[in-house]
Every structure is written in structure tokens, then in C-alpha cells.
Amino acid sequence: MALTASAAVPLDAGPVVTFTRFAALFTLIPATGLLCWALGGTLLARFLQRPRTRAWFDRSMGGLLIASALLLLV
């Protein structure tokens, strides 16, 4: 991943500029993704506290799991 990203950096950029760009990209992109997953998990946990909603969600996820297993077999 680092080699692919380094190919996009202009050759006239100095090593400090290159390192700073890489450090910013390799910090901000994963941090943003992790924050989105944490927020989604928090919202889903609140949503699933109701038993009826939890049962609906469990059945839906079970159906999707069966469907994906069938797709693997086909």
C-alpha cells in the first residue's frame, strides 16, 4: 500500500513533505474509518436493545447468511 501511494507523489517533493503527506494520509484515513465503525456500532447497539427489533435483525442476518452460503455453493 505504501509503494502504491508513493508512486503518486511527485518526484520534486522533498523527503519531509513526502513523509508528512504519508503520515497524514495513513493516520486520517484509518481513523475516519474506525470512527465510522464505532459510531455505527453504537447506533446499532441502541437499536437492538428492543427485543422485537433484535429478533427481526437476527432473522434478517440469518437469512442473509443462508443466502450467501447458497451463492457460494452455486
mmJSON file of the N, C-alpha and C atoms, coordinates in Angstrom:
{"data_MODEL":{"atom_site":{
"group_PDB":["ATOM","ATOM","ATOM","ATOM","ATOM","ATOM","ATOM","ATOM","ATOM","ATOM","ATOM","ATOM","ATOM","ATOM","ATOM","ATOM","ATOM","ATOM","ATOM","ATOM","ATOM","ATOM","ATOM","ATOM","ATOM","ATOM","ATOM","ATOM","ATOM","ATOM","ATOM","ATOM","ATOM","ATOM","ATOM","ATOM","ATOM","ATOM","ATOM","ATOM","ATOM","ATOM","ATOM","ATOM","ATOM","ATOM","ATOM","ATOM","ATOM","ATOM","ATOM","ATOM","ATOM","ATOM","ATOM","ATOM","ATOM","ATOM","ATOM","ATOM","ATOM","ATOM","ATOM","ATOM","ATOM","ATOM","ATOM","ATOM","ATOM","ATOM","ATOM","ATOM","ATOM","ATOM","ATOM","ATOM","ATOM","ATOM","ATOM","ATOM","ATOM","ATOM","ATOM","ATOM","ATOM","ATOM","ATOM","ATOM","ATOM","ATOM","ATOM","ATOM","ATOM","ATOM","ATOM","ATOM","ATOM","ATOM","ATOM","ATOM","ATOM","ATOM","ATOM","ATOM","ATOM","ATOM","ATOM","ATOM","ATOM","ATOM","ATOM","ATOM","ATOM","ATOM","ATOM","ATOM","ATOM","ATOM","ATOM","ATOM","ATOM","ATOM","ATOM","ATOM","ATOM","ATOM","ATOM","ATOM","ATOM","ATOM","ATOM","ATOM","ATOM","ATOM","ATOM","ATOM","ATOM","ATOM","ATOM","ATOM","ATOM","ATOM","ATOM","ATOM","ATOM","ATOM","ATOM","ATOM","ATOM","ATOM","ATOM","ATOM","ATOM","ATOM","ATOM","ATOM","ATOM","ATOM","ATOM","ATOM","ATOM","ATOM","ATOM","ATOM","ATOM","ATOM","ATOM","ATOM","ATOM","ATOM","ATOM","ATOM","ATOM","ATOM","ATOM","ATOM","ATOM","ATOM","ATOM","ATOM","ATOM","ATOM","ATOM","ATOM","ATOM","ATOM","ATOM","ATOM","ATOM","ATOM","ATOM","ATOM","ATOM","ATOM","ATOM","ATOM","ATOM","ATOM","ATOM","ATOM","ATOM","ATOM","ATOM","ATOM","ATOM","ATOM","ATOM","ATOM","ATOM","ATOM","ATOM","ATOM","ATOM","ATOM","ATOM","ATOM","ATOM","ATOM","ATOM","ATOM","ATOM","ATOM"],
"id":[1,2,3,4,5,6,7,8,9,10,11,12,13,14,15,16,17,18,19,20,21,22,23,24,25,26,27,28,29,30,31,32,33,34,35,36,37,38,39,40,41,42,43,44,45,46,47,48,49,50,51,52,53,54,55,56,57,58,59,60,61,62,63,64,65,66,67,68,69,70,71,72,73,74,75,76,77,78,79,80,81,82,83,84,85,86,87,88,89,90,91,92,93,94,95,96,97,98,99,100,101,102,103,104,105,106,107,108,109,110,111,112,113,114,115,116,117,118,119,120,121,122,123,124,125,126,127,128,129,130,131,132,133,134,135,136,137,138,139,140,141,142,143,144,145,146,147,148,149,150,151,152,153,154,155,156,157,158,159,160,161,162,163,164,165,166,167,168,169,170,171,172,173,174,175,176,177,178,179,180,181,182,183,184,185,186,187,188,189,190,191,192,193,194,195,196,197,198,199,200,201,202,203,204,205,206,207,208,209,210,211,212,213,214,215,216,217,218,219,220,221,222],
"type_symbol":["N","C","C","N","C","C","N","C","C","N","C","C","N","C","C","N","C","C","N","C","C","N","C","C","N","C","C","N","C","C","N","C","C","N","C","C","N","C","C","N","C","C","N","C","C","N","C","C","N","C","C","N","C","C","N","C","C","N","C","C","N","C","C","N","C","C","N","C","C","N","C","C","N","C","C","N","C","C","N","C","C","N","C","C","N","C","C","N","C","C","N","C","C","N","C","C","N","C","C","N","C","C","N","C","C","N","C","C","N","C","C","N","C","C","N","C","C","N","C","C","N","C","C","N","C","C","N","C","C","N","C","C","N","C","C","N","C","C","N","C","C","N","C","C","N","C","C","N","C","C","N","C","C","N","C","C","N","C","C","N","C","C","N","C","C","N","C","C","N","C","C","N","C","C","N","C","C","N","C","C","N","C","C","N","C","C","N","C","C","N","C","C","N","C","C","N","C","C","N","C","C","N","C","C","N","C","C","N","C","C","N","C","C","N","C","C","N","C","C","N","C","C"],
"label_atom_id":["N","CA","C","N","CA","C","N","CA","C","N","CA","C","N","CA","C","N","CA","C","N","CA","C","N","CA","C","N","CA","C","N","CA","C","N","CA","C","N","CA","C","N","CA","C","N","CA","C","N","CA","C","N","CA","C","N","CA","C","N","CA","C","N","CA","C","N","CA","C","N","CA","C","N","CA","C","N","CA","C","N","CA","C","N","CA","C","N","CA","C","N","CA","C","N","CA","C","N","CA","C","N","CA","C","N","CA","C","N","CA","C","N","CA","C","N","CA","C","N","CA","C","N","CA","C","N","CA","C","N","CA","C","N","CA","C","N","CA","C","N","CA","C","N","CA","C","N","CA","C","N","CA","C","N","CA","C","N","CA","C","N","CA","C","N","CA","C","N","CA","C","N","CA","C","N","CA","C","N","CA","C","N","CA","C","N","CA","C","N","CA","C","N","CA","C","N","CA","C","N","CA","C","N","CA","C","N","CA","C","N","CA","C","N","CA","C","N","CA","C","N","CA","C","N","CA","C","N","CA","C","N","CA","C","N","CA","C","N","CA","C","N","CA","C","N","CA","C","N","CA","C","N","CA","C","N","CA","C"],
"label_alt_id":[null,null,null,null,null,null,null,null,null,null,null,null,null,null,null,null,null,null,null,null,null,null,null,null,null,null,null,null,null,null,null,null,null,null,null,null,null,null,null,null,null,null,null,null,null,null,null,null,null,null,null,null,null,null,null,null,null,null,null,null,null,null,null,null,null,null,null,null,null,null,null,null,null,null,null,null,null,null,null,null,null,null,null,null,null,null,null,null,null,null,null,null,null,null,null,null,null,null,null,null,null,null,null,null,null,null,null,null,null,null,null,null,null,null,null,null,null,null,null,null,null,null,null,null,null,null,null,null,null,null,null,null,null,null,null,null,null,null,null,null,null,null,null,null,null,null,null,null,null,null,null,null,null,null,null,null,null,null,null,null,null,null,null,null,null,null,null,null,null,null,null,null,null,null,null,null,null,null,null,null,null,null,null,null,null,null,null,null,null,null,null,null,null,null,null,null,null,null,null,null,null,null,null,null,null,null,null,null,null,null,null,null,null,null,null,null,null,null,null,null,null,null],
"label_comp_id":["MET","MET","MET","ALA","ALA","ALA","LEU","LEU","LEU","THR","THR","THR","ALA","ALA","ALA","SER","SER","SER","ALA","ALA","ALA","ALA","ALA","ALA","VAL","VAL","VAL","PRO","PRO","PRO","LEU","LEU","LEU","ASP","ASP","ASP","ALA","ALA","ALA","GLY","GLY","GLY","PRO","PRO","PRO","VAL","VAL","VAL","VAL","VAL","VAL","THR","THR","THR","PHE","PHE","PHE","THR","THR","THR","ARG","ARG","ARG","PHE","PHE","PHE","ALA","ALA","ALA","ALA","ALA","ALA","LEU","LEU","LEU","PHE","PHE","PHE","THR","THR","THR","LEU","LEU","LEU","ILE","ILE","ILE","PRO","PRO","PRO","ALA","ALA","ALA","THR","THR","THR","GLY","GLY","GLY","LEU","LEU","LEU","LEU","LEU","LEU","CYS","CYS","CYS","TRP","TRP","TRP","ALA","ALA","ALA","LEU","LEU","LEU","GLY","GLY","GLY","GLY","GLY","GLY","THR","THR","THR","LEU","LEU","LEU","LEU","LEU","LEU","ALA","ALA","ALA","ARG","ARG","ARG","PHE","PHE","PHE","LEU","LEU","LEU","GLN","GLN","GLN","ARG","ARG","ARG","PRO","PRO","PRO","ARG","ARG","ARG","THR","THR","THR","ARG","ARG","ARG","ALA","ALA","ALA","TRP","TRP","TRP","PHE","PHE","PHE","ASP","ASP","ASP","ARG","ARG","ARG","SER","SER","SER","MET","MET","MET","GLY","GLY","GLY","GLY","GLY","GLY","LEU","LEU","LEU","LEU","LEU","LEU","ILE","ILE","ILE","ALA","ALA","ALA","SER","SER","SER","ALA","ALA","ALA","LEU","LEU","LEU","LEU","LEU","LEU","LEU","LEU","LEU","LEU","LEU","LEU","VAL","VAL","VAL"],
"label_asym_id":["A","A","A","A","A","A","A","A","A","A","A","A","A","A","A","A","A","A","A","A","A","A","A","A","A","A","A","A","A","A","A","A","A","A","A","A","A","A","A","A","A","A","A","A","A","A","A","A","A","A","A","A","A","A","A","A","A","A","A","A","A","A","A","A","A","A","A","A","A","A","A","A","A","A","A","A","A","A","A","A","A","A","A","A","A","A","A","A","A","A","A","A","A","A","A","A","A","A","A","A","A","A","A","A","A","A","A","A","A","A","A","A","A","A","A","A","A","A","A","A","A","A","A","A","A","A","A","A","A","A","A","A","A","A","A","A","A","A","A","A","A","A","A","A","A","A","A","A","A","A","A","A","A","A","A","A","A","A","A","A","A","A","A","A","A","A","A","A","A","A","A","A","A","A","A","A","A","A","A","A","A","A","A","A","A","A","A","A","A","A","A","A","A","A","A","A","A","A","A","A","A","A","A","A","A","A","A","A","A","A","A","A","A","A","A","A","A","A","A","A","A","A"],
"label_entity_id":["1","1","1","1","1","1","1","1","1","1","1","1","1","1","1","1","1","1","1","1","1","1","1","1","1","1","1","1","1","1","1","1","1","1","1","1","1","1","1","1","1","1","1","1","1","1","1","1","1","1","1","1","1","1","1","1","1","1","1","1","1","1","1","1","1","1","1","1","1","1","1","1","1","1","1","1","1","1","1","1","1","1","1","1","1","1","1","1","1","1","1","1","1","1","1","1","1","1","1","1","1","1","1","1","1","1","1","1","1","1","1","1","1","1","1","1","1","1","1","1","1","1","1","1","1","1","1","1","1","1","1","1","1","1","1","1","1","1","1","1","1","1","1","1","1","1","1","1","1","1","1","1","1","1","1","1","1","1","1","1","1","1","1","1","1","1","1","1","1","1","1","1","1","1","1","1","1","1","1","1","1","1","1","1","1","1","1","1","1","1","1","1","1","1","1","1","1","1","1","1","1","1","1","1","1","1","1","1","1","1","1","1","1","1","1","1","1","1","1","1","1","1"],
"label_seq_id":[1,1,1,2,2,2,3,3,3,4,4,4,5,5,5,6,6,6,7,7,7,8,8,8,9,9,9,10,10,10,11,11,11,12,12,12,13,13,13,14,14,14,15,15,15,16,16,16,17,17,17,18,18,18,19,19,19,20,20,20,21,21,21,22,22,22,23,23,23,24,24,24,25,25,25,26,26,26,27,27,27,28,28,28,29,29,29,30,30,30,31,31,31,32,32,32,33,33,33,34,34,34,35,35,35,36,36,36,37,37,37,38,38,38,39,39,39,40,40,40,41,41,41,42,42,42,43,43,43,44,44,44,45,45,45,46,46,46,47,47,47,48,48,48,49,49,49,50,50,50,51,51,51,52,52,52,53,53,53,54,54,54,55,55,55,56,56,56,57,57,57,58,58,58,59,59,59,60,60,60,61,61,61,62,62,62,63,63,63,64,64,64,65,65,65,66,66,66,67,67,67,68,68,68,69,69,69,70,70,70,71,71,71,72,72,72,73,73,73,74,74,74],
"pdbx_PDB_ins_code":[null,null,null,null,null,null,null,null,null,null,null,null,null,null,null,null,null,null,null,null,null,null,null,null,null,null,null,null,null,null,null,null,null,null,null,null,null,null,null,null,null,null,null,null,null,null,null,null,null,null,null,null,null,null,null,null,null,null,null,null,null,null,null,null,null,null,null,null,null,null,null,null,null,null,null,null,null,null,null,null,null,null,null,null,null,null,null,null,null,null,null,null,null,null,null,null,null,null,null,null,null,null,null,null,null,null,null,null,null,null,null,null,null,null,null,null,null,null,null,null,null,null,null,null,null,null,null,null,null,null,null,null,null,null,null,null,null,null,null,null,null,null,null,null,null,null,null,null,null,null,null,null,null,null,null,null,null,null,null,null,null,null,null,null,null,null,null,null,null,null,null,null,null,null,null,null,null,null,null,null,null,null,null,null,null,null,null,null,null,null,null,null,null,null,null,null,null,null,null,null,null,null,null,null,null,null,null,null,null,null,null,null,null,null,null,null,null,null,null,null,null,null],
"Cartn_x":[0.828,0.0,0.88,1.941,2.84,3.539,3.906,4.557,3.598,2.362,1.373,1.153,1.057,0.859,2.088,3.276,4.49,4.639,4.022,4.08,3.308,2.366,1.565,2.22,3.289,3.96,4.881,4.83,5.73,7.193,8.053,9.472,10.16,9.611,10.269,9.949,9.073,8.762,9.92,10.221,11.31,10.893,11.867,11.55,10.66,10.805,9.971,8.515,8.323,6.972,6.342,7.109,6.607,6.219,7.094,6.799,5.575,5.453,4.318,3.02,3.036,1.83,1.446,2.428,2.152,1.642,2.268,1.84,0.4,0.077,-1.284,-2.283,-1.978,-2.892,-3.06,-1.961,-2.02,-2.558,-2.773,-3.415,-4.882,-5.17,-6.542,-7.486,-7.04,-7.932,-8.349,-7.428,-7.878,-8.673,-8.286,-9.011,-10.449,-10.655,-12.004,-12.829,-12.244,-12.945,-13.297,-12.363,-12.627,-13.699,-13.7,-14.741,-16.117,-16.183,-17.464,-17.955,-17.052,-17.439,-17.897,-17.214,-17.593,-18.953,-19.192,-20.483,-21.594,-21.34,-22.334,-22.637,-21.617,-21.821,-22.617,-22.365,-23.107,-24.581,-24.829,-26.216,-26.93,-26.227,-26.832,-27.121,-26.238,-26.464,-27.706,-27.901,-29.111,-30.353,-30.244,-31.364,-31.759,-30.786,-31.036,-31.388,-31.566,-31.935,-33.377,-34.215,-35.602,-35.672,-36.338,-36.383,-36.999,-38.053,-38.702,-37.772,-37.103,-36.161,-34.982,-34.512,-33.39,-33.766,-34.975,-35.419,-35.502,-36.03,-36.122,-34.731,-33.813,-32.448,-31.763,-31.925,-31.308,-31.841,-33.131,-33.705,-33.198,-33.111,-32.619,-31.17,-30.332,-28.933,-28.786,-29.621,-29.602,-29.982,-31.003,-31.406,-30.318,-29.645,-28.54,-27.364,-27.123,-26.057,-26.369,-27.604,-28.016,-27.916,-28.347,-28.276,-26.826,-25.928,-24.534,-23.912,-24.312,-23.816,-24.311,-25.566,-26.106,-25.39,-25.07,-24.329,-22.936,-22.33,-21.007,-21.102,-22.218,-22.386,-22.736,-23.327,-23.776,-22.627],
"Cartn_y":[-1.181,0.0,1.255,1.213,2.365,2.565,1.489,1.623,2.215,1.798,2.347,3.831,4.202,5.612,6.442,5.874,6.636,6.892,6.058,6.275,7.522,7.945,9.128,10.43,10.345,11.541,12.082,13.391,13.977,13.837,13.664,13.461,14.71,15.88,17.107,17.433,16.675,16.911,16.401,17.14,16.745,15.612,14.996,13.874,14.249,15.466,15.897,16.045,16.626,16.798,15.437,14.532,13.197,12.468,12.502,11.841,12.453,13.771,14.447,14.048,13.991,13.572,12.144,11.251,9.856,9.716,10.408,10.318,10.814,11.911,12.436,11.466,10.945,10.019,8.72,8.162,6.89,7.037,8.252,8.488,8.841,9.748,10.239,9.211,8.496,7.552,6.412,5.707,4.658,5.202,6.358,6.934,7.261,7.78,8.083,6.808,5.774,4.501,3.905,3.941,3.398,4.192,5.499,6.31,5.996,5.775,5.401,4.058,3.075,1.768,1.896,2.697,2.869,3.547,4.559,5.242,4.299,3.54,2.577,1.518,1.026,0.043,0.59,1.831,2.466,2.626,3.095,3.263,1.921,0.9,-0.419,-1.026,-0.825,-1.353,-0.729,0.558,1.211,0.696,0.474,0.0,-1.421,-2.244,-3.65,-3.929,-2.914,-3.128,-3.597,-3.283,-3.737,-5.189,-6.06,-7.489,-7.757,-7.051,-7.285,-6.9,-5.79,-5.343,-6.301,-6.785,-7.729,-9.023,-9.523,-10.753,-10.546,-9.416,-9.11,-9.057,-8.398,-8.265,-9.634,-10.451,-11.783,-12.636,-12.582,-13.354,-12.844,-11.556,-10.981,-11.372,-11.282,-11.653,-13.148,-13.96,-15.393,-15.693,-15.006,-15.182,-14.772,-13.677,-13.241,-14.213,-14.798,-15.789,-17.03,-17.488,-18.644,-18.32,-17.114,-16.715,-16.66,-16.143,-16.088,-17.477,-18.387,-19.755,-20.448,-20.201,-20.782,-20.241,-18.967,-18.374,-18.982,-19.337,-19.982,-21.387,-22.045,-23.404,-23.441,-22.373,-22.353,-22.087],
"Cartn_z":[0.0,0.0,0.0,0.771,0.818,-0.519,-1.192,-2.502,-3.53,-3.495,-4.421,-4.165,-2.907,-2.575,-2.932,-2.759,-3.063,-4.557,-5.374,-6.816,-7.229,-6.423,-6.75,-6.29,-5.515,-5.001,-6.078,-6.351,-7.352,-6.936,-7.919,-7.64,-7.092,-7.388,-6.927,-5.465,-4.831,-3.415,-2.562,-1.516,-0.629,0.298,0.993,1.863,3.044,3.558,4.685,4.233,3.063,2.521,2.268,1.699,1.402,2.684,3.693,4.956,5.618,5.584,6.207,5.518,4.195,3.467,3.812,3.81,4.139,5.571,6.491,7.887,8.046,7.365,7.452,6.827,5.653,4.99,5.763,6.245,6.949,8.363,8.832,10.118,9.938,9.036,8.875,8.261,7.259,6.579,7.506,8.185,9.101,10.291,10.805,11.941,11.557,10.359,9.893,9.768,9.201,9.079,10.43,11.365,12.698,13.432,13.278,13.911,13.334,12.023,11.403,11.919,12.038,12.57,14.022,14.832,16.235,16.35,15.549,15.571,15.12,14.062,13.588,14.633,15.324,16.387,17.543,17.898,18.978,18.608,17.403,16.955,16.842,16.35,16.214,17.586,18.544,19.891,20.516,20.327,20.852,20.147,18.847,18.05,18.447,18.806,19.095,20.555,21.365,22.761,22.901,21.937,21.974,21.498,22.251,21.89,20.515,20.171,18.884,17.73,17.871,16.852,16.758,17.908,17.934,17.206,17.446,16.784,15.268,14.838,13.405,12.785,13.474,12.977,12.893,13.937,13.933,12.789,12.55,11.442,10.089,9.949,8.694,8.436,9.456,9.295,9.03,9.662,9.393,7.955,7.448,6.057,5.088,5.38,4.523,4.576,5.742,5.864,5.036,5.087,4.29,2.793,2.418,1.013,0.519,1.339,0.906,0.836,1.739,1.669,0.402,0.041,-1.186,-2.417,-2.408,-3.522,-3.661,-2.545,-2.596,-3.184,-2.935,-3.455,-4.929,-5.433,-6.837,-7.778],
"occupancy":[1.0,1.0,1.0,1.0,1.0,1.0,1.0,1.0,1.0,1.0,1.0,1.0,1.0,1.0,1.0,1.0,1.0,1.0,1.0,1.0,1.0,1.0,1.0,1.0,1.0,1.0,1.0,1.0,1.0,1.0,1.0,1.0,1.0,1.0,1.0,1.0,1.0,1.0,1.0,1.0,1.0,1.0,1.0,1.0,1.0,1.0,1.0,1.0,1.0,1.0,1.0,1.0,1.0,1.0,1.0,1.0,1.0,1.0,1.0,1.0,1.0,1.0,1.0,1.0,1.0,1.0,1.0,1.0,1.0,1.0,1.0,1.0,1.0,1.0,1.0,1.0,1.0,1.0,1.0,1.0,1.0,1.0,1.0,1.0,1.0,1.0,1.0,1.0,1.0,1.0,1.0,1.0,1.0,1.0,1.0,1.0,1.0,1.0,1.0,1.0,1.0,1.0,1.0,1.0,1.0,1.0,1.0,1.0,1.0,1.0,1.0,1.0,1.0,1.0,1.0,1.0,1.0,1.0,1.0,1.0,1.0,1.0,1.0,1.0,1.0,1.0,1.0,1.0,1.0,1.0,1.0,1.0,1.0,1.0,1.0,1.0,1.0,1.0,1.0,1.0,1.0,1.0,1.0,1.0,1.0,1.0,1.0,1.0,1.0,1.0,1.0,1.0,1.0,1.0,1.0,1.0,1.0,1.0,1.0,1.0,1.0,1.0,1.0,1.0,1.0,1.0,1.0,1.0,1.0,1.0,1.0,1.0,1.0,1.0,1.0,1.0,1.0,1.0,1.0,1.0,1.0,1.0,1.0,1.0,1.0,1.0,1.0,1.0,1.0,1.0,1.0,1.0,1.0,1.0,1.0,1.0,1.0,1.0,1.0,1.0,1.0,1.0,1.0,1.0,1.0,1.0,1.0,1.0,1.0,1.0,1.0,1.0,1.0,1.0,1.0,1.0,1.0,1.0,1.0,1.0,1.0,1.0],
"B_iso_or_equiv":[0.0,0.0,0.0,0.0,0.0,0.0,0.0,0.0,0.0,0.0,0.0,0.0,0.0,0.0,0.0,0.0,0.0,0.0,0.0,0.0,0.0,0.0,0.0,0.0,0.0,0.0,0.0,0.0,0.0,0.0,0.0,0.0,0.0,0.0,0.0,0.0,0.0,0.0,0.0,0.0,0.0,0.0,0.0,0.0,0.0,0.0,0.0,0.0,0.0,0.0,0.0,0.0,0.0,0.0,0.0,0.0,0.0,0.0,0.0,0.0,0.0,0.0,0.0,0.0,0.0,0.0,0.0,0.0,0.0,0.0,0.0,0.0,0.0,0.0,0.0,0.0,0.0,0.0,0.0,0.0,0.0,0.0,0.0,0.0,0.0,0.0,0.0,0.0,0.0,0.0,0.0,0.0,0.0,0.0,0.0,0.0,0.0,0.0,0.0,0.0,0.0,0.0,0.0,0.0,0.0,0.0,0.0,0.0,0.0,0.0,0.0,0.0,0.0,0.0,0.0,0.0,0.0,0.0,0.0,0.0,0.0,0.0,0.0,0.0,0.0,0.0,0.0,0.0,0.0,0.0,0.0,0.0,0.0,0.0,0.0,0.0,0.0,0.0,0.0,0.0,0.0,0.0,0.0,0.0,0.0,0.0,0.0,0.0,0.0,0.0,0.0,0.0,0.0,0.0,0.0,0.0,0.0,0.0,0.0,0.0,0.0,0.0,0.0,0.0,0.0,0.0,0.0,0.0,0.0,0.0,0.0,0.0,0.0,0.0,0.0,0.0,0.0,0.0,0.0,0.0,0.0,0.0,0.0,0.0,0.0,0.0,0.0,0.0,0.0,0.0,0.0,0.0,0.0,0.0,0.0,0.0,0.0,0.0,0.0,0.0,0.0,0.0,0.0,0.0,0.0,0.0,0.0,0.0,0.0,0.0,0.0,0.0,0.0,0.0,0.0,0.0,0.0,0.0,0.0,0.0,0.0,0.0],
"pdbx_formal_charge":[null,null,null,null,null,null,null,null,null,null,null,null,null,null,null,null,null,null,null,null,null,null,null,null,null,null,null,null,null,null,null,null,null,null,null,null,null,null,null,null,null,null,null,null,null,null,null,null,null,null,null,null,null,null,null,null,null,null,null,null,null,null,null,null,null,null,null,null,null,null,null,null,null,null,null,null,null,null,null,null,null,null,null,null,null,null,null,null,null,null,null,null,null,null,null,null,null,null,null,null,null,null,null,null,null,null,null,null,null,null,null,null,null,null,null,null,null,null,null,null,null,null,null,null,null,null,null,null,null,null,null,null,null,null,null,null,null,null,null,null,null,null,null,null,null,null,null,null,null,null,null,null,null,null,null,null,null,null,null,null,null,null,null,null,null,null,null,null,null,null,null,null,null,null,null,null,null,null,null,null,null,null,null,null,null,null,null,null,null,null,null,null,null,null,null,null,null,null,null,null,null,null,null,null,null,null,null,null,null,null,null,null,null,null,null,null,null,null,null,null,null,null],
"auth_seq_id":[1,1,1,2,2,2,3,3,3,4,4,4,5,5,5,6,6,6,7,7,7,8,8,8,9,9,9,10,10,10,11,11,11,12,12,12,13,13,13,14,14,14,15,15,15,16,16,16,17,17,17,18,18,18,19,19,19,20,20,20,21,21,21,22,22,22,23,23,23,24,24,24,25,25,25,26,26,26,27,27,27,28,28,28,29,29,29,30,30,30,31,31,31,32,32,32,33,33,33,34,34,34,35,35,35,36,36,36,37,37,37,38,38,38,39,39,39,40,40,40,41,41,41,42,42,42,43,43,43,44,44,44,45,45,45,46,46,46,47,47,47,48,48,48,49,49,49,50,50,50,51,51,51,52,52,52,53,53,53,54,54,54,55,55,55,56,56,56,57,57,57,58,58,58,59,59,59,60,60,60,61,61,61,62,62,62,63,63,63,64,64,64,65,65,65,66,66,66,67,67,67,68,68,68,69,69,69,70,70,70,71,71,71,72,72,72,73,73,73,74,74,74],
"auth_comp_id":["MET","MET","MET","ALA","ALA","ALA","LEU","LEU","LEU","THR","THR","THR","ALA","ALA","ALA","SER","SER","SER","ALA","ALA","ALA","ALA","ALA","ALA","VAL","VAL","VAL","PRO","PRO","PRO","LEU","LEU","LEU","ASP","ASP","ASP","ALA","ALA","ALA","GLY","GLY","GLY","PRO","PRO","PRO","VAL","VAL","VAL","VAL","VAL","VAL","THR","THR","THR","PHE","PHE","PHE","THR","THR","THR","ARG","ARG","ARG","PHE","PHE","PHE","ALA","ALA","ALA","ALA","ALA","ALA","LEU","LEU","LEU","PHE","PHE","PHE","THR","THR","THR","LEU","LEU","LEU","ILE","ILE","ILE","PRO","PRO","PRO","ALA","ALA","ALA","THR","THR","THR","GLY","GLY","GLY","LEU","LEU","LEU","LEU","LEU","LEU","CYS","CYS","CYS","TRP","TRP","TRP","ALA","ALA","ALA","LEU","LEU","LEU","GLY","GLY","GLY","GLY","GLY","GLY","THR","THR","THR","LEU","LEU","LEU","LEU","LEU","LEU","ALA","ALA","ALA","ARG","ARG","ARG","PHE","PHE","PHE","LEU","LEU","LEU","GLN","GLN","GLN","ARG","ARG","ARG","PRO","PRO","PRO","ARG","ARG","ARG","THR","THR","THR","ARG","ARG","ARG","ALA","ALA","ALA","TRP","TRP","TRP","PHE","PHE","PHE","ASP","ASP","ASP","ARG","ARG","ARG","SER","SER","SER","MET","MET","MET","GLY","GLY","GLY","GLY","GLY","GLY","LEU","LEU","LEU","LEU","LEU","LEU","ILE","ILE","ILE","ALA","ALA","ALA","SER","SER","SER","ALA","ALA","ALA","LEU","LEU","LEU","LEU","LEU","LEU","LEU","LEU","LEU","LEU","LEU","LEU","VAL","VAL","VAL"],
"auth_asym_id":["A","A","A","A","A","A","A","A","A","A","A","A","A","A","A","A","A","A","A","A","A","A","A","A","A","A","A","A","A","A","A","A","A","A","A","A","A","A","A","A","A","A","A","A","A","A","A","A","A","A","A","A","A","A","A","A","A","A","A","A","A","A","A","A","A","A","A","A","A","A","A","A","A","A","A","A","A","A","A","A","A","A","A","A","A","A","A","A","A","A","A","A","A","A","A","A","A","A","A","A","A","A","A","A","A","A","A","A","A","A","A","A","A","A","A","A","A","A","A","A","A","A","A","A","A","A","A","A","A","A","A","A","A","A","A","A","A","A","A","A","A","A","A","A","A","A","A","A","A","A","A","A","A","A","A","A","A","A","A","A","A","A","A","A","A","A","A","A","A","A","A","A","A","A","A","A","A","A","A","A","A","A","A","A","A","A","A","A","A","A","A","A","A","A","A","A","A","A","A","A","A","A","A","A","A","A","A","A","A","A","A","A","A","A","A","A","A","A","A","A","A","A"],
"auth_atom_id":["N","CA","C","N","CA","C","N","CA","C","N","CA","C","N","CA","C","N","CA","C","N","CA","C","N","CA","C","N","CA","C","N","CA","C","N","CA","C","N","CA","C","N","CA","C","N","CA","C","N","CA","C","N","CA","C","N","CA","C","N","CA","C","N","CA","C","N","CA","C","N","CA","C","N","CA","C","N","CA","C","N","CA","C","N","CA","C","N","CA","C","N","CA","C","N","CA","C","N","CA","C","N","CA","C","N","CA","C","N","CA","C","N","CA","C","N","CA","C","N","CA","C","N","CA","C","N","CA","C","N","CA","C","N","CA","C","N","CA","C","N","CA","C","N","CA","C","N","CA","C","N","CA","C","N","CA","C","N","CA","C","N","CA","C","N","CA","C","N","CA","C","N","CA","C","N","CA","C","N","CA","C","N","CA","C","N","CA","C","N","CA","C","N","CA","C","N","CA","C","N","CA","C","N","CA","C","N","CA","C","N","CA","C","N","CA","C","N","CA","C","N","CA","C","N","CA","C","N","CA","C","N","CA","C","N","CA","C","N","CA","C","N","CA","C","N","CA","C","N","CA","C","N","CA","C","N","CA","C"],
"pdbx_PDB_model_num":[1,1,1,1,1,1,1,1,1,1,1,1,1,1,1,1,1,1,1,1,1,1,1,1,1,1,1,1,1,1,1,1,1,1,1,1,1,1,1,1,1,1,1,1,1,1,1,1,1,1,1,1,1,1,1,1,1,1,1,1,1,1,1,1,1,1,1,1,1,1,1,1,1,1,1,1,1,1,1,1,1,1,1,1,1,1,1,1,1,1,1,1,1,1,1,1,1,1,1,1,1,1,1,1,1,1,1,1,1,1,1,1,1,1,1,1,1,1,1,1,1,1,1,1,1,1,1,1,1,1,1,1,1,1,1,1,1,1,1,1,1,1,1,1,1,1,1,1,1,1,1,1,1,1,1,1,1,1,1,1,1,1,1,1,1,1,1,1,1,1,1,1,1,1,1,1,1,1,1,1,1,1,1,1,1,1,1,1,1,1,1,1,1,1,1,1,1,1,1,1,1,1,1,1,1,1,1,1,1,1,1,1,1,1,1,1,1,1,1,1,1,1]
}}}
